[in-house]
Amino acid sequence: MEKTIFMKIIDREIPAEILYEDEETLAFLDISPTSPGHTLVIPKKYSVNVFDTDSETWLAVMRTVQKIAPAVRDAVGAKGVHINSNHGEEAGQVVPHLHIHIIPRTDRSKFEFWPPQKYKDSEARETAEKIRANL
Ligand code: 5GP
């Protein structure tokens, strides 16, 4: 299969500001940051997203996210971070290699979030029933 852009970063075929590396994961600066310090954490073992990632790899990525997040926050003088991830094209995933975004936030200005909606009538119960049936 053709290497993803992130595999090329793992293999040092294209440059990136690498922040941290261990046997299972790599963390580096996003090339188009939402704010300075915007970091991506990826597994070295290839998977596309949450739907095809094994639990060990997922946990390794999350361990690195937790290790990196305070360093990112403090380095840019932020007060908090978004830990955010897109899984599937419809959810905004552009690079088909599992990655978690760590995005520092210094204040709540320009804070955009998913717009809240309301369930109608029995929709919440029916939706919950469908999810539980899939577990
Ligand atoms: P997605 O939309 O798939 O969740 O996010 C992909 C992210 O990868 C984007 O934020 C984008 O800026 C970042 N990205 C894409 N290509 C490169 C690259 O070549 N180097 C780095 N460092 N980041 C990249």
Backbone and ligand atoms as CSV (ligand in chain L), in Angstrom:
chain,resi,resn,atom,element,x,y,z
A,1,MET,N,N,0.831,-1.203,0.000
A,1,MET,CA,C,0.000,0.000,0.000
A,1,MET,C,C,0.868,1.256,0.000
A,2,GLU,N,N,0.300,2.330,-0.523
A,2,GLU,CA,C,1.059,3.579,-0.556
A,2,GLU,C,C,1.169,4.157,0.852
A,3,LYS,N,N,2.363,4.660,1.192
A,3,LYS,CA,C,2.553,5.229,2.532
A,3,LYS,C,C,1.701,6.474,2.720
A,4,THR,N,N,1.115,6.606,3.912
A,4,THR,CA,C,0.440,7.868,4.233
A,4,THR,C,C,1.517,8.918,4.525
A,5,ILE,N,N,1.088,10.170,4.495
A,5,ILE,CA,C,2.003,11.271,4.804
A,5,ILE,C,C,2.605,11.079,6.210
A,6,PHE,N,N,1.809,10.519,7.114
A,6,PHE,CA,C,2.304,10.333,8.480
A,6,PHE,C,C,3.308,9.175,8.555
A,7,MET,N,N,3.127,8.153,7.714
A,7,MET,CA,C,4.144,7.089,7.665
A,7,MET,C,C,5.471,7.663,7.174
A,8,LYS,N,N,5.374,8.596,6.228
A,8,LYS,CA,C,6.605,9.217,5.715
A,8,LYS,C,C,7.281,10.047,6.808
A,9,ILE,N,N,6.477,10.627,7.688
A,9,ILE,CA,C,7.073,11.375,8.811
A,9,ILE,C,C,7.740,10.392,9.778
A,10,ILE,N,N,7.067,9.274,10.061
A,10,ILE,CA,C,7.664,8.245,10.936
A,10,ILE,C,C,9.010,7.802,10.356
A,11,ASP,N,N,9.052,7.582,9.062
A,11,ASP,CA,C,10.270,7.076,8.401
A,11,ASP,C,C,11.258,8.181,8.046
A,12,ARG,N,N,10.968,9.398,8.483
A,12,ARG,CA,C,11.854,10.554,8.250
A,12,ARG,C,C,12.069,10.827,6.761
A,13,GLU,N,N,11.058,10.516,5.975
A,13,GLU,CA,C,11.158,10.806,4.535
A,13,GLU,C,C,10.695,12.217,4.229
A,14,ILE,N,N,9.845,12.757,5.097
A,14,ILE,CA,C,9.519,14.179,4.990
A,14,ILE,C,C,9.721,14.806,6.369
A,15,PRO,N,N,10.081,16.091,6.397
A,15,PRO,CA,C,10.414,16.712,7.675
A,15,PRO,C,C,9.184,17.018,8.523
A,16,ALA,N,N,9.399,17.036,9.826
A,16,ALA,CA,C,8.357,17.468,10.766
A,16,ALA,C,C,9.060,17.873,12.047
A,17,GLU,N,N,8.405,18.744,12.809
A,17,GLU,CA,C,8.936,19.114,14.128
A,17,GLU,C,C,8.509,18.028,15.114
A,18,ILE,N,N,9.382,17.037,15.252
A,18,ILE,CA,C,9.051,15.899,16.120
A,18,ILE,C,C,9.300,16.289,17.575
A,19,LEU,N,N,8.309,15.987,18.419
A,19,LEU,CA,C,8.359,16.395,19.828
A,19,LEU,C,C,8.699,15.233,20.734
A,20,TYR,N,N,8.248,14.062,20.359
A,20,TYR,CA,C,8.393,12.899,21.244
A,20,TYR,C,C,8.234,11.644,20.400
A,21,GLU,N,N,8.979,10.610,20.811
A,21,GLU,CA,C,8.883,9.342,20.111
A,21,GLU,C,C,9.124,8.225,21.099
A,22,ASP,N,N,8.346,7.167,21.010
A,22,ASP,CA,C,8.686,5.936,21.730
A,22,ASP,C,C,8.457,4.775,20.773
A,23,GLU,N,N,8.487,3.565,21.280
A,23,GLU,CA,C,8.410,2.416,20.367
A,23,GLU,C,C,7.109,2.387,19.572
A,24,GLU,N,N,6.040,2.864,20.198
A,24,GLU,CA,C,4.723,2.697,19.571
A,24,GLU,C,C,4.130,3.971,18.968
A,25,THR,N,N,4.646,5.131,19.380
A,25,THR,CA,C,3.975,6.378,18.984
A,25,THR,C,C,4.965,7.474,18.578
A,26,LEU,N,N,4.405,8.481,17.928
A,26,LEU,CA,C,5.186,9.661,17.542
A,26,LEU,C,C,4.297,10.897,17.746
A,27,ALA,N,N,4.900,11.983,18.251
A,27,ALA,CA,C,4.159,13.247,18.394
A,27,ALA,C,C,4.938,14.330,17.664
A,28,PHE,N,N,4.221,15.153,16.884
A,28,PHE,CA,C,4.876,16.214,16.106
A,28,PHE,C,C,3.906,17.365,15.902
A,29,LEU,N,N,4.457,18.519,15.554
A,29,LEU,CA,C,3.616,19.691,15.324
A,29,LEU,C,C,2.805,19.548,14.039
A,30,ASP,N,N,1.532,19.936,14.113
A,30,ASP,CA,C,0.691,20.007,12.922
A,30,ASP,C,C,1.233,21.124,12.014
A,31,ILE,N,N,1.285,20.844,10.722
A,31,ILE,CA,C,1.868,21.799,9.776
A,31,ILE,C,C,0.983,23.042,9.589
A,32,SER,N,N,-0.308,22.912,9.849
A,32,SER,CA,C,-1.249,24.046,9.719
A,32,SER,C,C,-1.990,24.218,11.041
A,33,PRO,N,N,-1.322,24.807,12.026
A,33,PRO,CA,C,-1.885,24.794,13.382
A,33,PRO,C,C,-3.128,25.652,13.541
A,34,THR,N,N,-4.068,25.147,14.329
A,34,THR,CA,C,-5.209,25.953,14.760
A,34,THR,C,C,-4.725,27.012,15.738
A,35,SER,N,N,-3.750,26.648,16.558
A,35,SER,CA,C,-3.050,27.629,17.392
A,35,SER,C,C,-1.620,27.112,17.558
A,36,PRO,N,N,-0.651,28.006,17.892
A,36,PRO,CA,C,0.736,27.552,18.008
A,36,PRO,C,C,0.843,26.424,19.039
A,37,GLY,N,N,1.573,25.375,18.674
A,37,GLY,CA,C,1.720,24.225,19.567
A,37,GLY,C,C,0.792,23.080,19.201
A,38,HIS,N,N,-0.142,23.323,18.271
A,38,HIS,CA,C,-1.071,22.266,17.810
A,38,HIS,C,C,-0.257,21.022,17.438
A,39,THR,N,N,-0.531,19.949,18.144
A,39,THR,CA,C,0.285,18.731,18.048
A,39,THR,C,C,-0.557,17.560,17.578
A,40,LEU,N,N,0.080,16.658,16.842
A,40,LEU,CA,C,-0.576,15.409,16.437
A,40,LEU,C,C,0.150,14.239,17.084
A,41,VAL,N,N,-0.605,13.292,17.605
A,41,VAL,CA,C,-0.028,12.055,18.151
A,41,VAL,C,C,-0.529,10.896,17.294
A,42,ILE,N,N,0.395,10.077,16.820
A,42,ILE,CA,C,0.020,8.977,15.918
A,42,ILE,C,C,0.658,7.669,16.387
A,43,PRO,N,N,0.045,6.540,16.020
A,43,PRO,CA,C,0.710,5.263,16.266
A,43,PRO,C,C,1.682,4.951,15.133
A,44,LYS,N,N,2.750,4.240,15.441
A,44,LYS,CA,C,3.656,3.789,14.375
A,44,LYS,C,C,3.052,2.595,13.639
A,45,LYS,N,N,2.274,1.790,14.379
A,45,LYS,CA,C,1.583,0.661,13.732
A,45,LYS,C,C,0.374,1.240,12.988
A,46,TYR,N,N,0.346,1.017,11.697
A,46,TYR,CA,C,-0.654,1.698,10.871
A,46,TYR,C,C,-2.086,1.236,11.145
A,47,SER,N,N,-2.957,2.196,11.319
A,47,SER,CA,C,-4.404,1.954,11.259
A,47,SER,C,C,-5.023,3.258,10.782
A,48,VAL,N,N,-6.262,3.182,10.314
A,48,VAL,CA,C,-6.895,4.380,9.739
A,48,VAL,C,C,-7.504,5.246,10.833
A,49,ASN,N,N,-8.268,4.597,11.706
A,49,ASN,CA,C,-8.963,5.371,12.742
A,49,ASN,C,C,-9.465,4.419,13.833
A,50,VAL,N,N,-10.332,4.909,14.703
A,50,VAL,CA,C,-10.782,4.117,15.861
A,50,VAL,C,C,-11.374,2.778,15.435
A,51,PHE,N,N,-11.915,2.712,14.219
A,51,PHE,CA,C,-12.644,1.510,13.824
A,51,PHE,C,C,-11.735,0.329,13.483
A,52,ASP,N,N,-10.476,0.568,13.198
A,52,ASP,CA,C,-9.598,-0.570,12.878
A,52,ASP,C,C,-8.341,-0.600,13.744
A,53,THR,N,N,-8.342,0.158,14.837
A,53,THR,CA,C,-7.159,0.203,15.706
A,53,THR,C,C,-7.306,-0.805,16.835
A,54,ASP,N,N,-6.257,-1.597,17.092
A,54,ASP,CA,C,-6.345,-2.534,18.217
A,54,ASP,C,C,-6.189,-1.776,19.538
A,55,SER,N,N,-6.686,-2.380,20.615
A,55,SER,CA,C,-6.742,-1.672,21.910
A,55,SER,C,C,-5.365,-1.283,22.424
A,56,GLU,N,N,-4.378,-2.155,22.220
A,56,GLU,CA,C,-3.030,-1.838,22.726
A,56,GLU,C,C,-2.505,-0.578,22.046
A,57,THR,N,N,-2.713,-0.503,20.749
A,57,THR,CA,C,-2.240,0.674,20.011
A,57,THR,C,C,-2.998,1.919,20.463
A,58,TRP,N,N,-4.308,1.779,20.617
A,58,TRP,CA,C,-5.130,2.910,21.073
A,58,TRP,C,C,-4.637,3.408,22.424
A,59,LEU,N,N,-4.377,2.468,23.345
A,59,LEU,CA,C,-3.926,2.870,24.686
A,59,LEU,C,C,-2.546,3.520,24.636
A,60,ALA,N,N,-1.685,3.004,23.783
A,60,ALA,CA,C,-0.347,3.602,23.644
A,60,ALA,C,C,-0.463,5.050,23.162
A,61,VAL,N,N,-1.352,5.286,22.198
A,61,VAL,CA,C,-1.542,6.648,21.691
A,61,VAL,C,C,-2.077,7.544,22.809
A,62,MET,N,N,-3.037,7.023,23.575
A,62,MET,CA,C,-3.620,7.839,24.655
A,62,MET,C,C,-2.602,8.135,25.759
A,63,ARG,N,N,-1.710,7.173,26.028
A,63,ARG,CA,C,-0.644,7.427,27.018
A,63,ARG,C,C,0.230,8.578,26.545
A,64,THR,N,N,0.558,8.580,25.272
A,64,THR,CA,C,1.396,9.659,24.744
A,64,THR,C,C,0.636,10.984,24.756
A,65,VAL,N,N,-0.651,10.960,24.422
A,65,VAL,CA,C,-1.454,12.185,24.473
A,65,VAL,C,C,-1.400,12.767,25.885
A,66,GLN,N,N,-1.558,11.908,26.891
A,66,GLN,CA,C,-1.570,12.406,28.274
A,66,GLN,C,C,-0.191,12.921,28.691
A,67,LYS,N,N,0.846,12.324,28.160
A,67,LYS,CA,C,2.207,12.782,28.483
A,67,LYS,C,C,2.495,14.141,27.838
A,68,ILE,N,N,2.056,14.290,26.586
A,68,ILE,CA,C,2.402,15.475,25.803
A,68,ILE,C,C,1.550,16.695,26.170
A,69,ALA,N,N,0.277,16.454,26.509
A,69,ALA,CA,C,-0.679,17.572,26.679
A,69,ALA,C,C,-0.182,18.656,27.646
A,70,PRO,N,N,0.304,18.318,28.848
A,70,PRO,CA,C,0.756,19.398,29.742
A,70,PRO,C,C,1.987,20.135,29.210
A,71,ALA,N,N,2.858,19.407,28.495
A,71,ALA,CA,C,4.058,20.048,27.933
A,71,ALA,C,C,3.657,21.055,26.859
A,72,VAL,N,N,2.684,20.674,26.029
A,72,VAL,CA,C,2.196,21.581,24.982
A,72,VAL,C,C,1.540,22.796,25.632
A,73,ARG,N,N,0.643,22.532,26.572
A,73,ARG,CA,C,-0.081,23.634,27.246
A,73,ARG,C,C,0.910,24.619,27.849
A,74,ASP,N,N,1.885,24.119,28.609
A,74,ASP,CA,C,2.789,25.011,29.340
A,74,ASP,C,C,3.760,25.727,28.407
A,75,ALA,N,N,4.159,25.053,27.325
A,75,ALA,CA,C,5.134,25.651,26.409
A,75,ALA,C,C,4.592,26.919,25.754
A,76,VAL,N,N,3.287,26.951,25.515
A,76,VAL,CA,C,2.715,28.120,24.827
A,76,VAL,C,C,1.918,28.999,25.788
A,77,GLY,N,N,1.998,28.702,27.083
A,77,GLY,CA,C,1.294,29.518,28.073
A,77,GLY,C,C,-0.219,29.420,27.949
A,78,ALA,N,N,-0.701,28.260,27.526
A,78,ALA,CA,C,-2.151,28.072,27.389
A,78,ALA,C,C,-2.747,27.660,28.732
A,79,LYS,N,N,-4.078,27.774,28.798
A,79,LYS,CA,C,-4.755,27.367,30.037
A,79,LYS,C,C,-5.395,25.993,29.892
A,80,GLY,N,N,-5.619,25.577,28.664
A,80,GLY,CA,C,-6.251,24.280,28.433
A,80,GLY,C,C,-5.957,23.805,27.025
A,81,VAL,N,N,-6.410,22.614,26.724
A,81,VAL,CA,C,-6.219,22.074,25.370
A,81,VAL,C,C,-7.490,21.377,24.918
A,82,HIS,N,N,-7.703,21.373,23.609
A,82,HIS,CA,C,-8.670,20.446,23.029
A,82,HIS,C,C,-7.914,19.160,22.726
A,83,ILE,N,N,-8.515,18.033,23.055
A,83,ILE,CA,C,-7.999,16.740,22.588
A,83,ILE,C,C,-9.094,16.185,21.693
A,84,ASN,N,N,-8.755,16.090,20.434
A,84,ASN,CA,C,-9.786,16.032,19.416
A,84,ASN,C,C,-9.347,15.063,18.329
A,85,SER,N,N,-10.279,14.373,17.726
A,85,SER,CA,C,-9.881,13.396,16.719
A,85,SER,C,C,-11.029,13.141,15.748
A,86,ASN,N,N,-10.707,13.037,14.483
A,86,ASN,CA,C,-11.720,12.815,13.453
A,86,ASN,C,C,-11.595,11.388,12.931
A,87,HIS,N,N,-12.698,10.711,12.829
A,87,HIS,CA,C,-12.682,9.297,12.429
A,87,HIS,C,C,-13.661,9.089,11.286
A,88,GLY,N,N,-13.135,9.068,10.079
A,88,GLY,CA,C,-13.976,8.935,8.888
A,88,GLY,C,C,-14.086,10.263,8.163
A,89,GLU,N,N,-14.138,10.160,6.829
A,89,GLU,CA,C,-14.193,11.382,6.003
A,89,GLU,C,C,-15.352,12.287,6.385
A,90,GLU,N,N,-16.500,11.664,6.692
A,90,GLU,CA,C,-17.693,12.464,7.015
A,90,GLU,C,C,-17.496,13.225,8.320
A,91,ALA,N,N,-16.588,12.715,9.151
A,91,ALA,CA,C,-16.299,13.375,10.427
A,91,ALA,C,C,-15.116,14.326,10.299
A,92,GLY,N,N,-14.665,14.550,9.068
A,92,GLY,CA,C,-13.603,15.536,8.852
A,92,GLY,C,C,-12.201,14.958,8.816
A,93,GLN,N,N,-12.096,13.617,8.793
A,93,GLN,CA,C,-10.745,13.030,8.728
A,93,GLN,C,C,-10.194,13.172,7.321
A,94,VAL,N,N,-9.049,13.815,7.223
A,94,VAL,CA,C,-8.414,14.036,5.923
A,94,VAL,C,C,-7.272,13.042,5.714
A,95,VAL,N,N,-6.442,12.873,6.733
A,95,VAL,CA,C,-5.302,11.957,6.611
A,95,VAL,C,C,-5.724,10.578,7.136
A,96,PRO,N,N,-5.677,9.549,6.284
A,96,PRO,CA,C,-6.172,8.231,6.686
A,96,PRO,C,C,-5.153,7.438,7.497
A,97,HIS,N,N,-4.727,8.010,8.604
A,97,HIS,CA,C,-3.795,7.367,9.532
A,97,HIS,C,C,-4.203,7.904,10.904
A,98,LEU,N,N,-4.524,7.006,11.839
A,98,LEU,CA,C,-5.039,7.445,13.143
A,98,LEU,C,C,-4.206,8.595,13.716
A,99,HIS,N,N,-4.866,9.639,14.160
A,99,HIS,CA,C,-4.146,10.737,14.804
A,99,HIS,C,C,-5.064,11.470,15.764
A,100,ILE,N,N,-4.453,11.941,16.838
A,100,ILE,CA,C,-5.170,12.715,17.847
A,100,ILE,C,C,-4.579,14.121,17.843
A,101,HIS,N,N,-5.449,15.120,17.791
A,101,HIS,CA,C,-5.013,16.514,17.833
A,101,HIS,C,C,-4.944,16.977,19.294
A,102,ILE,N,N,-3.876,17.676,19.640
A,102,ILE,CA,C,-3.822,18.407,20.919
A,102,ILE,C,C,-3.709,19.883,20.545
A,103,ILE,N,N,-4.750,20.647,20.862
A,103,ILE,CA,C,-4.815,22.046,20.407
A,103,ILE,C,C,-4.887,22.967,21.624
A,104,PRO,N,N,-3.797,23.741,21.863
A,104,PRO,CA,C,-3.795,24.622,23.037
A,104,PRO,C,C,-4.814,25.748,22.924
A,105,ARG,N,N,-5.397,26.131,24.060
A,105,ARG,CA,C,-6.349,27.247,24.110
A,105,ARG,C,C,-5.912,28.205,25.205
A,106,THR,N,N,-5.802,29.453,24.834
A,106,THR,CA,C,-5.421,30.446,25.837
A,106,THR,C,C,-6.631,31.162,26.408
A,107,ASP,N,N,-7.717,31.242,25.628
A,107,ASP,CA,C,-8.939,31.856,26.132
A,107,ASP,C,C,-10.111,31.273,25.355
A,108,ARG,N,N,-11.289,31.755,25.683
A,108,ARG,CA,C,-12.472,31.173,25.053
A,108,ARG,C,C,-12.910,31.952,23.811
A,109,SER,N,N,-12.088,32.924,23.393
A,109,SER,CA,C,-12.498,33.672,22.213
A,109,SER,C,C,-12.458,32.752,21.000
A,110,LYS,N,N,-13.277,33.028,20.040
A,110,LYS,CA,C,-13.394,32.225,18.819
A,110,LYS,C,C,-13.632,30.756,19.141
A,111,PHE,N,N,-14.228,30.502,20.310
A,111,PHE,CA,C,-14.475,29.130,20.700
A,111,PHE,C,C,-15.644,28.586,19.889
A,112,GLU,N,N,-15.342,27.636,19.011
A,112,GLU,CA,C,-16.411,27.038,18.209
A,112,GLU,C,C,-16.521,25.576,18.584
A,113,PHE,N,N,-17.710,25.156,18.786
A,113,PHE,CA,C,-17.914,23.789,19.230
A,113,PHE,C,C,-19.045,23.214,18.405
A,114,TRP,N,N,-19.318,21.942,18.586
A,114,TRP,CA,C,-20.454,21.363,17.869
A,114,TRP,C,C,-21.727,22.020,18.362
A,115,PRO,N,N,-22.553,22.512,17.449
A,115,PRO,CA,C,-23.773,23.190,17.910
A,115,PRO,C,C,-24.729,22.194,18.575
A,116,PRO,N,N,-25.235,22.517,19.762
A,116,PRO,CA,C,-26.142,21.593,20.446
A,116,PRO,C,C,-27.513,21.579,19.785
A,117,GLN,N,N,-28.115,20.419,19.758
A,117,GLN,CA,C,-29.489,20.294,19.262
A,117,GLN,C,C,-30.324,19.615,20.335
A,118,LYS,N,N,-31.606,19.453,20.061
A,118,LYS,CA,C,-32.493,18.803,21.041
A,118,LYS,C,C,-33.051,17.525,20.434
A,119,TYR,N,N,-33.185,16.484,21.274
A,119,TYR,CA,C,-33.902,15.284,20.833
A,119,TYR,C,C,-35.397,15.565,20.792
A,120,LYS,N,N,-36.066,14.896,19.875
A,120,LYS,CA,C,-37.537,15.023,19.822
A,120,LYS,C,C,-38.161,13.826,20.542
A,121,ASP,N,N,-39.198,14.044,21.280
A,121,ASP,CA,C,-40.028,12.990,21.889
A,121,ASP,C,C,-39.196,11.810,22.417
A,122,SER,N,N,-39.367,10.633,21.787
A,122,SER,CA,C,-38.700,9.418,22.290
A,122,SER,C,C,-37.372,9.142,21.579
A,123,GLU,N,N,-36.888,10.128,20.845
A,123,GLU,CA,C,-35.696,9.917,20.006
A,123,GLU,C,C,-34.462,9.517,20.829
A,124,ALA,N,N,-34.283,10.132,21.999
A,124,ALA,CA,C,-33.102,9.821,22.818
A,124,ALA,C,C,-33.148,8.362,23.254
A,125,ARG,N,N,-34.324,7.916,23.749
A,125,ARG,CA,C,-34.434,6.523,24.212
A,125,ARG,C,C,-34.219,5.558,23.041
A,126,GLU,N,N,-34.807,5.861,21.897
A,126,GLU,CA,C,-34.675,4.967,20.734
A,126,GLU,C,C,-33.228,4.918,20.239
A,127,THR,N,N,-32.577,6.064,20.247
A,127,THR,CA,C,-31.174,6.111,19.809
A,127,THR,C,C,-30.306,5.318,20.776
A,128,ALA,N,N,-30.526,5.505,22.075
A,128,ALA,CA,C,-29.754,4.777,23.088
A,128,ALA,C,C,-29.982,3.275,22.954
A,129,GLU,N,N,-31.222,2.879,22.681
A,129,GLU,CA,C,-31.528,1.444,22.525
A,129,GLU,C,C,-30.754,0.859,21.343
A,130,LYS,N,N,-30.686,1.608,20.248
A,130,LYS,CA,C,-29.966,1.115,19.062
A,130,LYS,C,C,-28.481,0.969,19.357
A,131,ILE,N,N,-27.919,1.949,20.086
A,131,ILE,CA,C,-26.484,1.876,20.411
A,131,ILE,C,C,-26.227,0.684,21.319
A,132,ARG,N,N,-27.057,0.536,22.362
A,132,ARG,CA,C,-26.859,-0.600,23.299
A,132,ARG,C,C,-26.961,-1.926,22.553
A,133,ALA,N,N,-27.863,-2.020,21.576
A,133,ALA,CA,C,-28.029,-3.263,20.825
A,133,ALA,C,C,-26.797,-3.584,19.976
A,134,ASN,N,N,-26.013,-2.579,19.673
A,134,ASN,CA,C,-24.807,-2.783,18.856
A,134,ASN,C,C,-23.580,-3.150,19.674
A,135,LEU,N,N,-23.692,-3.041,21.010
A,135,LEU,CA,C,-22.509,-3.295,21.848
A,135,LEU,C,C,-22.282,-4.801,22.042
L,1,5GP,P1,P,-7.584,15.527,10.047
L,1,5GP,O1,O,-8.428,16.534,9.343
L,1,5GP,O2,O,-7.325,14.313,9.195
L,1,5GP,O3,O,-8.115,15.187,11.416
L,1,5GP,O4,O,-6.225,16.248,10.340
L,1,5GP,C1,C,-5.071,16.076,9.588
L,1,5GP,C2,C,-4.071,17.075,10.083
L,1,5GP,O5,O,-2.815,16.731,9.537
L,1,5GP,C3,C,-4.382,18.517,9.680
L,1,5GP,O6,O,-4.531,19.317,10.832
L,1,5GP,C4,C,-3.181,18.897,8.838
L,1,5GP,O7,O,-2.773,20.243,9.026
L,1,5GP,C5,C,-2.116,17.918,9.279
L,1,5GP,N1,N,-1.133,17.611,8.236
L,1,5GP,C6,C,-1.414,17.258,6.951
L,1,5GP,N2,N,-0.271,17.049,6.264
L,1,5GP,C7,C,0.741,17.269,7.146
L,1,5GP,C8,C,2.158,17.200,7.012
L,1,5GP,O8,O,2.728,16.898,5.954
L,1,5GP,N3,N,2.889,17.474,8.139
L,1,5GP,C9,C,2.304,17.796,9.318
L,1,5GP,N4,N,3.118,18.054,10.351
L,1,5GP,N5,N,0.968,17.878,9.472
L,1,5GP,C10,C,0.186,17.609,8.399
